[in-house]
Amino acid sequence: MAGNVRRALYELVVTRLPWTIGSHELEQYFSKFGQVRMGRVLFDHQTGFSKSVGFISFTQATSIQAALQHGAHILDGSRVDVRLQKDGESTAAGRNLRVSDIFEAKREHIE
């Protein structure tokens, strides 16, 4: 049945994002590696400040490979960390968000 077909998710987690980077900028940067399905930067709902964590999903697995093999990723003058999404971790669409991942990314950003 066509209604039950699930699209494969090819997602990366991006941490240590500068506060100046939003979802649009994240998508724009990663589009050089392939077609971006969705980019999402997490923001604190009370303060409006970035949580320095984002997710980028691609339409093809080759885009993930290209992004991971690229080496250092510099956004707005800051080096960001890029890795594969873990099972159970939030996605660009916002599913399965674990608060511990956000605190871990914040702690890495401070250190």
Salt bridges, closest charged atoms under 4 A:
GLU89 OE2 - ARG83 NH2 2.86
ASP101 OD1 - ARG98 NH2 3.08
